[in-house]
């Protein structure tokens, strides 16, 4: 499942996105998506959520 989200960028931000095409994706959407994923990983949001889910699953399996 996917959801489209409209965002607006300044001319300078668009220039940066354009310069990242080919490095982080072939389309504007791929570049923006990969930037967001990279930022979430850098800030440890992804690993924190994964650890929480793993802990919750273990708790559910043991009933404790």
Secondary structure, DSSP 8 states (H G I E B T S, - for coil): ----------HHHHHHHHHHTTTS-SSHHHHHHHHHHHHHHHTTHHHHHHHHHHHHHHHHHHT-
